Amino acid sequence: QVRLVESGGGLVQAGGSLRLSCAASGRTFSRYPMGWFRQAPGKEREFVAAVNWGGSTTDYTDPVKGRFTISRDNTKNTVYLQMNSLKAEDTAVYYCAAGNTAYAPIQAFKGAVGSWGQGTQVTVSS
């Protein structure tokens, strides 16, 4: 079982930036796709971004394309989410997620999450 610990959330004004980090432990990090989901109050958890095991391929939900960037450092067992040009509608709890199958393509990631972090709050004031 992999353990995921997020950090980097907080309060920011609209138009600002934040970088979320997720440190993983408990298995060979570099073999698995990783990603981020978010859940706003009163809404279901939704997919935000994913990166494949090697970091060469990424996927994003349309509302964040061009503003968010997912990346990973396999030497540090860490995945990042750089969030720029933040909007009030980005306010949510952000969850780090780890895929459950080694070397799986990220196209399948949304339905193949094996582990979740505890979440970190991101609040964007307008």
Summary of the structure (lengths in Angstrom):
residues: 126
radius of gyration: 13.4
end to end distance: 39.1
largest distance: 40.5
contacts: 398
relative contact order: 0.31
helix: 12%
strand: 49%
